[in-house]
Amino acid sequence: MADGSCPALRAGQGEARRDNGGVPPASVAVLLAAHNRVATTLRCLEDLQFLALDGLGLEIFLVDDGSSDGTGPQVAARFPKVHLFVGDGSLYWGGGMRLVFGEALARGFDFYLLLNDDTHLHPHALEAMVRAGNAALESLGRPAIVVGSVADPEGGGLSYGGWVARRGGLWPLSWPSWEKAAPDPVQWRECATMNGNCVLIPAAVAERVGNLDPTFRHVGGDLDYGLRARQAGFPVVIAPGFVGVCALNRGLPPWRDRRRSLVQRWSALRGPKGFPVAGWAAFVRRHKGPLWVIPWALPYLAFWLREVGLLLRGRP
């Protein structure tokens, strides 16, 4: 930039709200949901203090969803400027993020950063994301959601970030589907949707697309938001390189954990962290095309086929 300012602060994505020596500052609402991992949450908040913020002003909105480990009081004591909200444990990720997103939208910001508290950002992460957003704006002519890719500490590969479109199933019974997309090391690239681990949403997008859909209590809300944004005409792009670190969840899904009873496994599959019947139906009906009932049924069918197969093989 000829004027030396951070490119993304030129925004077409919200007018300057304050004066900063001629450089238009941009306000960023950082949105977090926490539950019973106080050390992880505090480390994330500490990381945010060391971000390179050339012309950017941060306000942090965090919901403690019924933690029993002292997350809320410790956040309040160590980070008194954080806007802290308290849930009763029933919000999950989707409900918690929707709560803080709504609070931030009511106040009005230039950008909204969805951030998982187990994501540890590099110092120049936010700067890289806003620059990628401005470059995409220049090229595509529309404000873009910017996805920050995060690396798995074990091996350094992609853990969470953007997703690109592919086709699933066999023709003619094919339906839209998506797969993870590694970032380009140098340039931003377009994608179809994203994980919500680290996502920068410009005000123009948030004002049009709105908040996360309350249909999704825990999973699916981030993927749905990116897809809805594209349907509204806003691109979703992946910032170049990795912006931080976040461990890939390698845990065995509870519906496949043989230490649980059959009833418990079946309940977990249909629970908030699995494939809840209504939420999963809403997602596939909205995004999987006219044959959506086929992908909707697959998780439940696969569960029972696996259970019957184990039974036939004599496994308890």
C-alpha positions in Angstrom: 0.0 0.0 0.0 1.3 3.4 -0.9 0.1 5.0 2.3 1.7 2.2 4.4 -1.6 1.2 6.1 -2.8 -2.3 6.6 -4.6 -3.2 3.3 -7.7 -4.7 4.9 -8.3 -1.5 6.8 -9.4 0.2 3.6 -12.3 -2.0 3.9 -15.2 -1.3 1.7 -16.1 -3.5 4.7 -17.2 -0.7 7.1 -16.3 2.9 7.6 -13.7 4.0 10.1 -15.1 4.6 13.6 -12.2 6.4 15.1 -9.3 8.5 14.0 -5.7 7.1 14.4 -3.3 9.6 12.9 -4.9 9.4 9.5 -4.9 5.6 9.4 -8.5 4.3 9.5 -8.7 1.8 12.4 -10.9 -1.2 12.2 -12.8 -2.8 15.1 -12.7 -6.6 15.6 -15.0 -8.6 17.8 -13.4 -11.8 18.9 -16.0 -14.5 19.6 -15.3 -17.4 21.9 -17.2 -20.2 23.6 -15.6 -22.1 26.6 -16.5 -25.1 28.6 -14.4 -26.8 31.3 -10.9 -26.3 29.9 -9.8 -23.3 31.9 -6.0 -23.6 31.1 -6.8 -23.8 27.3 -9.1 -20.8 27.5 -6.7 -18.7 29.4 -3.8 -19.5 27.0 -6.0 -18.5 24.1 -6.7 -15.1 25.7 -3.0 -14.7 26.5 -2.2 -15.3 22.8 -4.6 -12.6 21.7 -2.5 -10.0 23.7 0.5 -10.7 21.4 -1.2 -10.3 18.0 0.3 -7.7 15.7 -2.5 -5.2 15.5 -1.6 -2.4 13.0 -4.7 -0.2 13.2 -6.9 -3.0 14.6 -8.8 -2.7 17.8 -10.0 -5.9 19.5 -12.9 -6.5 21.9 -13.3 -10.0 23.2 -16.7 -11.7 23.8 -16.6 -15.0 25.6 -19.4 -17.2 26.9 -18.6 -19.7 29.7 -21.2 -22.4 29.2 -21.7 -23.8 32.7 -18.0 -24.7 33.4 -17.3 -26.3 36.8 -13.6 -25.6 36.7 -13.6 -21.9 37.5 -13.3 -20.7 33.9 -15.6 -17.7 34.3 -14.2 -16.3 37.5 -10.6 -16.8 36.3 -11.3 -15.1 33.0 -13.0 -12.2 34.9 -10.0 -11.9 37.3 -7.2 -12.1 34.7 -8.9 -10.4 31.7 -11.4 -7.9 33.2 -11.9 -6.2 29.8 -13.4 -9.4 28.3 -17.2 -9.2 27.8 -18.1 -12.3 29.8 -21.4 -14.2 29.5 -22.5 -17.3 31.4 -24.5 -20.2 30.2 -26.0 -23.2 32.0 -24.1 -25.9 30.1 -26.8 -26.4 27.4 -25.5 -24.0 24.8 -22.8 -26.1 23.3 -20.6 -24.5 20.6 -23.4 -23.4 18.3 -25.5 -21.8 21.1 -22.5 -20.2 22.8 -21.1 -18.7 19.6 -24.5 -17.5 18.6 -25.0 -15.8 21.9 -21.7 -13.8 21.7 -22.1 -13.2 18.0 -25.5 -11.6 18.7 -24.1 -9.4 21.5 -21.3 -8.2 19.2 -23.7 -7.6 16.3 -25.8 -5.4 18.5 -22.8 -3.2 19.2 -21.5 -3.1 15.6 -18.0 -3.9 14.5 -16.0 -3.9 11.3 -15.1 -7.6 11.6 -16.2 -10.6 13.6 -13.6 -13.3 14.4 -15.0 -16.7 15.2 -12.2 -18.4 17.3 -12.0 -21.7 19.1 -10.3 -21.4 22.5 -8.0 -24.4 21.6 -6.7 -22.5 18.6 -3.3 -20.7 19.3 -2.8 -17.9 16.8 0.6 -16.8 15.4 1.3 -13.1 16.2 0.6 -11.9 12.6 -2.4 -14.2 12.1 -5.1 -11.5 12.2 -3.0 -9.1 10.0 -2.6 -11.9 7.4 -6.3 -12.6 7.4 -7.4 -9.0 6.9 -4.9 -8.5 4.2 -6.2 -11.6 2.4 -9.7 -10.3 2.7 -8.8 -7.0 1.1 -6.9 -8.8 -1.7 -10.0 -10.9 -2.3 -12.2 -7.8 -2.3 -10.0 -6.2 -4.9 -10.0 -9.3 -7.1 -13.6 -10.5 -6.7 -15.4 -7.2 -6.0 -17.3 -8.5 -2.9 -16.4 -8.6 0.8 -15.2 -12.1 1.6 -15.2 -14.3 4.6 -11.6 -15.2 5.4 -10.7 -18.6 6.8 -7.6 -19.1 8.8 -6.1 -22.5 8.4 -4.6 -24.1 11.6 -2.0 -26.8 11.7 -2.0 -30.0 13.8 1.0 -29.9 16.2 1.5 -33.6 15.4 3.0 -33.5 11.9 2.1 -30.0 11.0 -0.6 -30.9 8.5 -4.0 -29.2 8.2 -6.3 -29.8 11.1 -9.1 -27.3 10.4 -9.8 -24.6 7.9 -11.5 -24.2 4.5 -13.5 -26.9 2.6 -13.8 -27.2 -1.2 -16.6 -28.8 -3.2 -16.6 -32.3 -4.5 -19.2 -34.8 -5.5 -20.3 -37.6 -3.3 -22.1 -40.9 -4.1 -22.5 -42.6 -7.4 -24.1 -41.0 -10.5 -27.0 -40.3 -10.8 -27.5 -40.6 -7.1 -24.8 -38.0 -6.4 -25.1 -35.0 -4.1 -23.0 -32.0 -3.2 -20.3 -32.7 -0.7 -17.1 -31.1 0.6 -13.6 -31.9 1.7 -10.8 -30.1 3.6 -8.6 -27.8 1.6 -4.9 -27.0 2.5 -4.0 -23.4 2.2 -1.7 -22.1 -0.5 1.6 -20.9 1.1 1.6 -17.6 -0.7 -1.9 -16.7 -2.1 -5.4 -16.7 -0.9 -7.7 -19.2 -2.6 -11.5 -19.6 -2.8 -13.3 -22.4 -1.0 -16.9 -23.5 -0.5 -17.2 -23.3 3.3 -15.2 -23.6 6.5 -14.7 -24.9 10.0 -15.3 -22.2 12.6 -11.9 -22.5 14.4 -10.6 -19.3 13.0 -12.9 -17.3 10.7 -13.0 -13.5 10.0 -16.4 -12.2 8.9 -16.6 -8.6 7.6 -19.5 -6.4 8.7 -21.1 -6.4 5.3 -21.4 -10.2 5.3 -22.6 -10.4 8.9 -25.3 -7.7 8.3 -26.6 -9.7 5.3 -26.2 -13.3 6.4 -26.9 -12.7 10.1 -26.0 -14.9 13.0 -25.4 -18.6 13.2 -28.5 -20.7 12.6 -30.1 -21.8 16.0 -30.9 -25.1 14.3 -27.3 -26.3 14.9 -26.6 -26.7 18.6 -23.0 -27.9 18.3 -21.9 -29.2 14.8 -22.8 -27.9 11.4 -23.4 -24.2 12.2 -20.0 -23.1 10.8 -20.3 -25.2 7.6 -23.9 -23.9 7.1 -22.8 -20.3 7.6 -20.2 -20.4 4.9 -22.5 -22.1 2.5 -25.3 -19.5 3.2 -22.8 -16.7 2.7 -21.9 -18.0 -0.7 -25.6 -18.4 -1.6 -26.0 -14.7 -0.7 -23.2 -13.8 -3.1 -20.2 -13.4 -0.7 -17.0 -15.4 -1.4 -15.3 -17.6 1.2 -11.5 -17.5 0.9 -8.6 -19.2 2.6 -5.8 -17.0 3.8 -2.3 -18.0 2.7 -0.3 -20.3 5.0 -1.2 -21.3 8.5 -2.4 -18.7 11.0 -2.0 -20.9 14.1 -2.1 -24.3 15.7 -5.0 -26.5 16.7 -4.9 -30.2 17.5 -7.0 -32.4 15.4 -9.7 -34.2 17.4 -8.6 -37.9 17.1 -10.9 -39.2 19.8 -13.2 -42.1 19.1 -16.8 -40.9 18.5 -18.9 -41.9 21.5 -21.3 -43.8 19.2 -18.5 -46.1 18.3 -17.2 -46.6 21.8 -17.9 -50.2 22.7 -17.5 -49.5 26.4 -20.9 -47.8 26.2 -24.2 -49.7 25.9 -26.0 -49.9 22.6 -28.6 -47.5 23.9 -25.9 -45.0 24.9 -24.2 -45.3 21.6 -27.4 -44.8 19.6 -28.3 -41.8 21.8 -24.8 -40.3 21.3 -25.1 -40.6 17.5 -28.3 -38.6 17.6 -27.0 -36.1 20.2 -25.7 -32.5 19.7 -22.2 -33.7 19.0 -23.2 -36.4 16.5 -26.0 -36.3 13.9 -29.1 -34.9 15.7 -32.1 -35.9 13.6 -33.6 -32.5 13.1 -30.4 -30.5 12.8 -28.8 -33.0 10.3 -32.0 -33.1 8.3 -32.0 -29.3 8.1 -28.4 -29.2 6.9 -28.8 -31.8 4.2 -32.2 -30.5 3.0 -30.6 -27.1 2.7 -27.3 -28.0 1.1 -27.4 -31.6 -0.3 -29.9 -31.2 -3.2 -33.2 -32.9 -4.0 -31.9 -36.3 -3.0 -31.0 -35.1 0.5 -32.8 -37.9 2.3 -30.1 -40.3 1.1 -27.2 -38.6 2.9 -29.4 -37.8 5.8 -30.1 -41.5 6.4 -26.5 -42.7 5.9 -25.1 -42.1 9.4 -28.0 -44.0 11.0 -27.9 -46.8 8.5 -24.2 -47.1 8.9 -24.6 -47.3 12.7 -27.0 -50.3 12.5 -25.1 -52.1 9.8 -22.0 -51.9 11.9 -23.8 -53.1 15.0 -25.4 -56.0 13.2 -22.1 -56.9 11.6 -20.3 -57.0 14.9 -23.1 -59.1 16.4 -22.9 -61.6 13.5 -19.2 -61.9 14.0 -19.8 -62.7 17.7 -18.3 -59.5 19.1 -19.9 -58.3 22.3 
